[in-house]
Amino acid sequence: VDEMDEGREHRVDTLEFDITFTVLQMRSKGTKAPLKRLLKSLSEPVQVVALLSEQMPAKNPKLGLTIRDTVKELQRLGGQNVRCEEQLIPWNRLPDPQTQRFGTSTEEPTVDPNQPGRSGPNFYFAAIILIAADRAYPVMGLEDLTTVQQILDRVGEGAYELVKPRARLAMVLPPEAAPGMEGMGAPQSPYLPLMNYIRGTFGYETLELKLAEQKRVPADVACVVVFEPNRLPARELYEIDRYLAQGGNVVFLFQGWQSKIDVGQTGGMTESLILNKVNVEPHFEEWAKTVGLEFGQDLLIHKRGKLAPYRIRNNRYQELVPGSVPLAGVVDAGDVNGESVYGRGLSGMTLPFMVELKLDDAKVGAAGLTRQDVITLQDEVYRFIPENPAFPQLPLRLNLNSPAEVEASPSATPEKGIRLQRLDHAPLVATSLRGQFKSFWAGEGRTVPAWEGTPKDDMLAGKAAPELKAKPGNLVVVSSAGTLSIDYLWGYPQEEIEPLIIQRGLVFYRNMVEAAMYGEDLAGLRARTGVAPRIKGPVEPGSRVMWYALCLLGAPAVLAALAMFRLAARSRRRQEHEAAFSGGQP
């Protein structure tokens, strides 16, 4: 440790925490071991299902025989920890809807391995499905493999998927529209610089999860952060819903309103912000209501709020500070639930473009979930009333102390010209729900939505959702995706992106991801070592009085005891001196 470390942002305050955090990190990271060791390291026996049809691809008729030999080898390698079975699908027959997704379509007819001249349908089944604990991994696409070892190598990748720990952070960025830009490629998401900043700052293995390409949430993902989930296509929401129902950790950063000022074009502040309502897909709204979530429609204005300052480049640097716009609410210590793992250290966090988060406790309870609120704004908060609801504009020079613009009574009917009305309650903007989430699409009458573009190999679309082995999951919901976005005002120069990332917002990411990766051990350690004094349980009044008494009376008592000890020591030394002196007389 030297002077270079003093200026560095530290994650922790104590050596004990440093060491334990490192151990937790090591525990969360896995290394790929040989297949034999992987199979024997599983906490529960692995079930190996060979799904084979009588017809096989024409270019590899012996594929089924090679798969059978591979399954025998797996049984030998894994011993009692491997249970094998074969499901044979008759000629030209489709299995049940849940199994159909493991089929492979072909452009040319298939063949009968026992009768090479017999032509079959343009599909076949040749897959090995590994099932262990709450995870399942299908090994498919084997038509080009001709040896047992080649297939074993592919099975090894699947076995590692079953045992490797969840240690990655995945981020789902919203789809970006590019009107009038056909052929020029999609524009960069405003959240991409933020994702890269988090990756570089905290060193997490961070994945930009493109569900339309990957088709599922990878098994080793510890936490999925979804920006603007209200814009997700139905099938992508289905995949995240499955991940959550299987014990995943999901964070939804909802976006109700947005506004863009091109500071590079205007060269200064405009008179008002043009507000745009962000689209909410009907399937997301219905999904949210089933767990008791509902998002308000009013843009919330915080009296102590402010927009972050920004700079633009003209002929020279010019700093512009929109200080009179109370658009972004500042989270204070009193707004944060100190008992929440996610709420530690968030004082000073900024939340632009907030809407209110509403929860139906009856539905939350009926779903078997527990609720723990994270951020509730306790100070003066107002709802914005646009002059023209069809074309809402927020004046940049609002006066929250003017009776001509602000209605202070929450129950009054706002008169013409009123732009803000005070709320009669503290609005909730972030909460955590935990428990076993039942898959929304597992309900009666619902079917799995199709991917956009309806790919030919989508065997699940239109079918009943497969059953899941439910495990307790955790859903954190924030009613402001702009919380951590650097693009709520558009036009920042590239060199200004990183400094404008709100530091307290990054603390929220760290809390969220580390709680998902390392569990409650980390939160308890922070509390015990004093790193996060806001994490504390309720203190009984009697205990509080006792500690106050110890603090107030203890110091005088200790000082008095020290004084008495010093006097006693001096008296004894004087007696010893006098005795020695008198004994030395002739």
C-alpha positions in Angstrom: 0.0 0.0 0.0 1.5 3.4 -1.0 0.4 6.9 -1.8 -1.0 5.7 -5.2 -3.7 3.8 -3.3 -4.9 6.8 -1.4 -6.5 8.4 -4.4 -8.1 5.2 -5.6 -11.8 4.4 -5.1 -11.8 1.5 -2.6 -14.5 -1.1 -2.5 -14.0 -1.8 1.2 -12.6 -0.3 4.4 -11.2 -3.3 6.3 -8.7 -6.0 5.7 -11.1 -8.6 6.9 -13.6 -7.6 4.2 -10.8 -7.5 1.6 -9.9 -11.1 2.3 -13.4 -12.5 2.6 -14.5 -10.7 -0.6 -11.6 -12.2 -2.5 -12.6 -15.7 -1.2 -16.2 -15.1 -2.3 -15.0 -14.0 -5.7 -12.9 -17.1 -6.1 -15.8 -19.3 -5.0 -18.0 -17.8 -7.7 -15.6 -18.5 -10.5 -15.4 -22.0 -11.9 -12.8 -23.7 -14.1 -13.6 -26.2 -16.7 -12.6 -29.7 -15.6 -12.4 -33.0 -17.6 -15.7 -34.6 -18.4 -15.2 -37.5 -16.0 -14.6 -35.1 -13.1 -17.5 -32.9 -14.1 -19.9 -35.8 -14.1 -18.8 -36.9 -10.7 -18.8 -33.4 -9.2 -22.5 -32.9 -9.6 -24.4 -32.6 -6.4 -27.2 -34.8 -7.8 -27.1 -37.6 -10.4 -27.2 -36.4 -14.0 -29.9 -37.8 -16.2 -28.8 -38.4 -19.8 -31.6 -38.8 -22.3 -30.9 -39.9 -25.9 -33.7 -38.6 -28.1 -33.6 -40.5 -31.4 -35.9 -41.0 -34.3 -35.9 -44.0 -36.6 -34.9 -41.7 -39.5 -31.5 -40.1 -39.7 -29.8 -37.5 -41.9 -28.8 -38.8 -45.3 -25.2 -37.5 -44.9 -24.7 -39.3 -41.6 -27.0 -42.4 -41.4 -25.0 -43.9 -38.5 -25.5 -40.9 -36.3 -28.0 -42.7 -34.0 -25.6 -45.6 -33.5 -22.7 -43.2 -32.6 -25.0 -41.4 -30.1 -25.9 -44.8 -28.5 -22.2 -45.6 -28.1 -21.6 -42.2 -26.6 -24.3 -42.7 -24.0 -22.7 -46.0 -23.0 -19.3 -44.2 -22.6 -21.0 -41.6 -20.5 -22.4 -44.3 -18.2 -18.9 -45.8 -17.9 -17.3 -42.4 -17.1 -19.9 -41.3 -14.6 -20.7 -44.5 -12.9 -23.6 -44.3 -10.5 -23.8 -40.5 -10.9 -25.1 -41.0 -14.5 -28.5 -42.4 -15.3 -29.2 -43.1 -19.0 -32.3 -43.6 -21.0 -33.3 -43.6 -24.7 -36.5 -42.3 -26.2 -37.1 -43.7 -29.7 -39.5 -41.7 -31.9 -41.2 -43.9 -34.6 -40.7 -43.3 -38.3 -42.2 -40.0 -39.5 -43.8 -39.3 -36.2 -43.8 -36.1 -34.1 -43.4 -36.5 -30.3 -45.3 -34.4 -27.8 -45.1 -30.6 -28.1 -42.5 -30.2 -25.4 -40.1 -32.5 -27.2 -40.7 -31.2 -30.7 -38.3 -28.3 -30.0 -35.4 -30.8 -30.1 -36.0 -31.7 -33.7 -33.9 -30.7 -36.7 -35.4 -29.9 -40.1 -33.6 -30.8 -43.3 -33.7 -29.6 -46.9 -33.4 -33.2 -48.2 -35.2 -36.4 -47.2 -33.8 -38.4 -44.4 -33.0 -42.2 -44.6 -33.6 -45.4 -42.7 -30.1 -46.6 -41.3 -31.3 -50.2 -41.7 -32.7 -49.7 -45.2 -30.6 -47.1 -47.1 -33.0 -47.0 -50.0 -36.0 -45.9 -47.9 -36.6 -42.2 -47.9 -38.0 -40.4 -44.8 -39.5 -37.1 -43.8 -37.5 -33.8 -43.9 -36.9 -33.8 -40.1 -35.2 -36.1 -37.5 -34.3 -36.2 -33.8 -30.8 -36.8 -32.7 -30.1 -35.0 -29.4 -28.6 -35.8 -26.0 -30.3 -33.9 -23.1 -28.5 -33.5 -19.8 -30.6 -32.9 -16.8 -29.2 -32.2 -13.3 -30.7 -30.4 -10.3 -32.7 -27.4 -11.7 -30.8 -27.2 -15.0 -31.2 -28.9 -18.4 -28.9 -28.6 -21.4 -29.7 -30.1 -24.8 -26.7 -31.1 -27.0 -27.9 -30.8 -30.6 -26.5 -30.1 -34.0 -24.6 -33.4 -34.1 -25.1 -34.2 -37.8 -21.5 -33.6 -38.8 -20.0 -35.6 -36.0 -19.0 -39.2 -36.8 -17.0 -40.4 -33.7 -17.8 -41.0 -30.1 -15.0 -38.6 -29.0 -16.4 -35.8 -31.1 -19.8 -36.1 -29.4 -18.2 -36.5 -26.0 -16.4 -33.2 -26.5 -19.8 -31.5 -27.2 -21.4 -33.2 -24.2 -18.5 -31.9 -22.0 -19.5 -28.4 -22.9 -23.1 -29.2 -21.8 -21.9 -30.8 -18.6 -20.0 -27.6 -17.8 -23.1 -25.6 -18.3 -24.7 -27.7 -15.6 -22.0 -27.2 -12.9 -20.4 -23.8 -13.6 -21.5 -21.1 -11.1 -23.6 -18.1 -11.9 -21.0 -15.3 -12.0 -21.8 -13.1 -15.0 -23.7 -9.9 -15.3 -26.0 -9.7 -18.3 -27.6 -6.5 -19.6 -30.5 -6.4 -22.0 -30.5 -3.1 -24.0 -33.8 -1.9 -25.5 -34.5 -2.1 -29.2 -33.5 1.1 -30.9 -35.7 2.6 -33.7 -34.0 4.3 -36.6 -36.7 6.2 -38.6 -35.5 7.3 -42.0 -32.2 5.5 -41.6 -32.9 2.3 -43.5 -29.8 0.7 -44.8 -27.5 2.6 -42.5 -27.7 0.2 -39.6 -29.3 0.5 -36.2 -28.1 3.4 -34.0 -26.0 2.7 -30.9 -28.0 2.2 -27.7 -27.5 5.1 -25.2 -27.0 2.4 -22.5 -24.0 0.8 -24.3 -21.4 3.3 -23.0 -22.9 2.8 -19.5 -22.5 -1.0 -19.8 -18.9 -0.6 -21.0 -18.2 1.8 -18.1 -19.5 -0.7 -15.5 -17.5 -3.5 -17.1 -14.3 -1.5 -16.9 -14.9 0.0 -13.5 -15.9 -3.1 -11.5 -14.3 -5.8 -13.5 -17.4 -7.9 -13.8 -17.7 -10.3 -16.7 -20.4 -8.4 -18.4 -22.5 -9.8 -21.3 -24.7 -7.8 -23.6 -27.6 -10.3 -23.8 -29.2 -10.3 -27.2 -32.0 -12.7 -26.7 -33.2 -12.7 -30.3 -29.8 -14.2 -31.2 -29.0 -16.4 -28.1 -32.6 -17.6 -27.6 -32.2 -18.0 -23.9 -30.5 -16.6 -20.7 -27.2 -18.5 -20.2 -27.1 -20.7 -17.2 -24.0 -19.0 -15.7 -25.6 -15.5 -15.5 -25.9 -14.3 -11.9 -28.1 -11.2 -12.6 -29.9 -9.8 -15.7 -30.4 -6.1 -15.9 -33.1 -5.1 -18.3 -33.3 -1.5 -19.5 -36.8 -0.4 -20.4 -38.5 -3.8 -20.0 -41.7 -2.1 -21.1 -40.4 -2.2 -24.7 -39.4 -5.9 -24.7 -40.9 -8.2 -27.4 -43.1 -10.9 -26.0 -40.7 -13.8 -26.6 -37.8 -12.0 -25.0 -40.0 -11.3 -21.9 -40.9 -15.0 -21.9 -37.3 -16.0 -21.7 -36.6 -13.6 -18.9 -39.7 -14.8 -17.1 -38.4 -18.4 -17.4 -35.0 -17.4 -16.0 -36.7 -15.6 -13.0 -39.0 -18.6 -12.4 -35.9 -20.9 -12.2 -34.3 -18.9 -9.4 -32.7 -16.0 -11.4 -32.0 -12.5 -10.3 -33.6 -9.8 -12.5 -33.6 -6.0 -12.4 -36.2 -4.1 -14.4 -35.4 -0.4 -15.0 -38.7 0.9 -16.2 -38.8 4.1 -18.4 -42.1 6.0 -18.5 -40.9 9.3 -20.0 -38.0 10.6 -22.0 -36.8 13.9 -23.4 -33.9 14.8 -25.7 -32.2 18.1 -26.0 -29.6 18.3 -28.7 -27.2 20.6 -27.0 -24.9 20.5 -29.9 -27.5 22.1 -32.1 -29.1 24.6 -29.7 -25.8 25.9 -28.3 -27.7 26.7 -25.1 -30.8 26.0 -23.1 -34.2 26.0 -24.7 -37.4 27.3 -23.0 -38.9 23.8 -22.3 -38.3 20.1 -22.5 -40.4 18.2 -25.1 -41.6 15.1 -23.2 -42.2 11.8 -25.0 -44.2 8.9 -23.4 -42.3 5.7 -23.7 -44.3 2.8 -25.2 -45.5 0.1 -22.8 -46.2 -3.2 -24.5 -49.5 -4.8 -23.5 -47.9 -8.1 -22.7 -45.5 -6.4 -20.3 -48.3 -4.5 -18.5 -50.3 -7.7 -18.1 -47.2 -9.6 -16.9 -46.5 -6.9 -14.3 -50.0 -6.9 -13.0 -50.0 -10.6 -12.3 -47.3 -10.1 -9.6 -49.0 -6.9 -8.3 -46.9 -4.3 -10.1 -48.3 -1.2 -11.8 -46.5 1.9 -13.0 -48.0 5.3 -12.7 -48.6 7.6 -15.6 -47.6 11.0 -14.0 -44.1 12.4 -14.3 -42.8 13.1 -10.8 -41.0 16.3 -9.9 -38.8 16.4 -6.8 -38.5 19.8 -5.1 -34.8 19.3 -4.4 -34.1 17.7 -7.7 -31.7 18.9 -10.3 -30.3 17.9 -13.6 -26.6 17.0 -13.8 -24.4 19.8 -15.3 -23.0 19.2 -18.7 -20.6 20.9 -21.1 -20.8 21.4 -24.9 -18.0 22.3 -27.3 -18.4 25.4 -29.5 -15.4 27.4 -30.3 -14.4 26.9 -26.7 -15.6 24.9 -23.8 -18.8 26.4 -22.3 -20.4 25.0 -19.1 -24.2 25.0 -18.9 -25.9 24.2 -15.6 -29.7 23.8 -15.8 -30.1 24.4 -12.1 -33.7 25.6 -12.1 -35.1 22.4 -13.4 -36.2 20.1 -10.6 -36.6 17.2 -12.9 -34.2 14.6 -11.3 -35.0 13.6 -7.7 -32.0 13.2 -5.4 -32.2 10.2 -3.1 -31.4 11.1 0.5 -30.5 8.8 3.4 -34.1 9.0 4.7 -35.4 7.7 1.4 -33.5 4.5 1.4 -34.4 1.4 3.3 -31.3 0.7 5.4 -32.2 -3.0 5.8 -32.2 -3.6 2.1 -29.1 -5.1 0.5 -29.7 -3.1 -2.6 -30.1 0.2 -0.7 -26.8 0.5 1.0 -24.7 3.6 0.1 -27.3 5.1 -2.3 -27.6 8.5 -0.6 -27.0 11.2 -3.3 -28.3 9.0 -6.2 -30.1 10.9 -8.9 -33.4 9.7 -10.5 -34.5 11.6 -13.6 -37.9 11.0 -15.3 -39.5 9.2 -12.4 -43.0 7.7 -12.3 -44.6 6.1 -9.3 -44.3 2.4 -8.7 -47.5 0.9 -7.2 -47.9 -2.5 -5.7 -51.0 -4.5 -5.0 -50.2 -6.3 -1.7 -53.1 -8.7 -2.2 -51.6 -9.9 -5.5 -48.1 -10.0 -4.1 -49.3 -12.2 -1.3 -51.4 -14.4 -3.6 -48.3 -15.0 -5.8 -46.4 -16.1 -2.6 -43.9 -13.3 -2.9 -42.3 -11.1 -0.1 -41.9 -7.4 -0.6 -39.1 -5.2 0.6 -39.1 -1.5 -0.6 -35.8 0.0 -1.5 -36.4 3.7 -2.3 -39.3 5.8 -1.2 -39.1 9.5 -1.7 -40.0 11.2 1.6 -39.7 14.9 0.7 -42.0 17.1 -1.3 -42.8 15.4 -4.6 -45.2 16.7 -7.2 -47.0 15.4 -10.3 -46.5 17.3 -13.5 -49.6 18.6 -15.3 -48.9 19.4 -18.9 -50.6 22.4 -20.5 -51.3 20.3 -23.6 -51.5 16.5 -22.8 -51.2 15.6 -26.4 -47.9 17.5 -26.7 -46.5 17.8 -23.2 -43.7 20.3 -22.6 -41.9 20.9 -19.3 -40.9 24.5 -18.7 -37.3 24.8 -17.7 -38.0 27.7 -15.4 -40.6 26.3 -13.1 -41.1 28.1 -9.8 -42.2 25.5 -7.2 -42.9 28.3 -4.7 -45.4 30.1 -7.0 -49.1 29.6 -6.2 -49.8 30.5 -9.9 -47.9 27.3 -11.0 -48.1 24.9 -8.1 -51.1 23.5 -6.3 -50.0 22.7 -2.7 -53.2 20.9 -1.7 -53.2 17.2 -3.0 -57.0 17.0 -2.8 -57.8 20.3 -4.7 -58.8 20.4 -8.3 -56.0 22.1 -10.2 -57.0 25.4 -11.9 -55.9 26.5 -15.4 -52.2 27.4 -15.5 -51.3 25.0 -12.7 -48.3 22.9 -13.8 -47.6 20.9 -10.6 -49.6 19.4 -7.8 -48.2 18.1 -4.6 -48.7 14.4 -3.7 -50.3 13.4 -0.5 -48.0 10.4 0.0 -44.4 9.4 -0.3 -44.1 7.7 -3.8 -42.3 4.4 -4.1 -39.7 4.2 -6.9 -37.8 1.0 -6.2 -38.7 -2.3 -4.6 -37.6 -5.9 -4.4 -39.9 -8.9 -4.7 -38.6 -12.4 -3.7 -40.1 -15.9 -3.8 -41.0 -18.5 -6.3 -42.3 -16.7 -9.4 -44.8 -18.8 -11.4 -44.2 -18.4 -15.1 -46.7 -16.1 -16.6 -47.0 -18.2 -19.7 -47.7 -21.4 -17.8 -51.3 -20.3 -17.2 -54.3 -22.0 -18.7 -55.0 -20.7 -22.2 -51.6 -19.1 -22.8 -49.1 -20.3 -25.3 -45.4 -19.5 -25.9 -45.1 -16.4 -28.1 -43.1 -16.7 -31.3 -39.8 -14.9 -32.0 -40.1 -11.9 -34.2 -39.7 -13.1 -37.7 -41.0 -16.6 -36.8 -37.8 -18.6 -37.3 -38.4 -22.1 -38.8 -36.7 -23.9 -36.0 -38.9 -22.4 -33.3 -40.6 -25.5 -32.0 -42.1 -23.9 -28.9 -44.1 -21.1 -30.5 -47.8 -21.6 -30.2 -47.4 -24.5 -27.8 -48.1 -24.8 -24.1 -45.1 -23.6 -22.0 -43.0 -26.5 -20.7 -43.1 -27.1 -16.9 -40.3 -25.7 -14.8 -38.7 -26.7 -11.6 -39.4 -23.5 -9.6 -36.8 -22.0 -7.3 -36.8 -18.7 -5.3 -35.9 -15.8 -7.5 -35.5 -12.1 -6.9 -36.9 -9.2 -8.9 -35.8 -5.6 -8.3 -37.9 -3.0 -10.0 -37.0 0.7 -10.4 -39.4 3.1 -12.0 -36.7 5.2 -13.8 -34.4 3.7 -16.3 -32.8 7.1 -16.7 -31.4 6.5 -13.2 -28.1 5.5 -14.7 -28.4 6.6 -18.3 -26.1 9.4 -19.6 -28.5 10.0 -22.5 -31.5 11.7 -20.7 -30.1 14.9 -22.4 -28.9 14.0 -25.8 -25.8 15.5 -27.3 -23.0 15.0 -24.7 -19.5 14.9 -26.2 -17.8 11.5 -25.9 -15.2 12.8 -23.5 -18.0 13.8 -21.1 -19.8 10.5 -21.0 -17.8 8.8 -18.2 -17.7 11.8 -15.8 -21.5 12.1 -16.2 -22.2 8.6 -15.0 -23.8 9.1 -11.7 -21.5 7.6 -9.1 -24.3 6.6 -6.7 -26.0 4.9 -9.5 -23.0 2.7 -10.0 -23.2 1.9 -6.3 -26.7 0.6 -7.0 -25.3 -1.7 -9.7 -22.5 -3.0 -7.4 -25.0 -3.7 -4.6 -27.4 -5.5 -6.9 -24.8 -7.6 -8.7 -22.7 -8.6 -5.7 -25.9 -9.6 -3.8 -26.8 -11.8 -6.7 -23.3 -13.3 -7.1 -22.1 -13.6 -3.6 -25.4 -13.7 -1.6 -26.2 -12.4 1.8 -22.8 -13.3 3.2 -21.4 -10.1 1.6 -24.1 -7.9 3.0 -23.7 -9.4 6.5 -19.9 -8.9 6.3 -20.4 -5.2 5.2 -22.5 -4.7 8.3 -20.2 -6.4 10.7 -17.1 -4.6 9.5 -18.7 -1.2 9.5 -18.3 -0.8 5.7 -22.0 0.0 5.3 -23.4 1.2 8.6 -26.8 1.7 7.0 -27.3 -2.1 7.0 -28.6 -2.6 10.4 -31.5 -4.4 12.1 -34.0 -2.7 14.3 -32.6 -1.4 17.7 -34.7 -1.8 20.8 -35.4 1.4 22.8 -33.9 -0.2 25.9 -30.7 -1.1 24.1 -30.4 2.4 22.7 -30.8 3.9 26.2 -28.2 1.5 27.6 -25.7 2.5 25.0 -26.3 6.2 25.5 -25.8 5.7 29.2 -22.5 3.9 28.6 -21.3 6.6 26.3 -22.3 9.5 28.6 -21.4 8.0 31.9 -18.7 5.5 30.9 -16.1 8.1 30.0 -16.2 10.0 33.3 -16.2 6.7 35.2 -13.1 5.6 33.3 -11.3 8.9 33.9 -12.1 8.7 37.6 -10.8 5.1 37.8 -7.6 6.1 36.0 -7.2 9.0 38.5 -7.6 6.7 41.5 -5.2 4.2 40.0 -2.6 6.9 39.5 -3.0 8.2 43.1 -2.7 4.7 44.5 0.4 4.1 42.5 2.0 7.4 43.6 1.1 6.6 47.3 2.7 3.1 47.1 5.9 4.5 45.5 6.1 7.1 48.3 5.7 4.4 51.0 8.4 2.2 49.4 10.8 5.2 49.2 10.2 6.1 52.8 10.7 2.5 53.9 14.0 2.3 52.0 15.2 5.6 53.4 14.4 4.7 57.0 16.0 1.3 56.6 19.2 2.9 55.5 19.8 4.9 58.7 22.6 3.9 61.0 
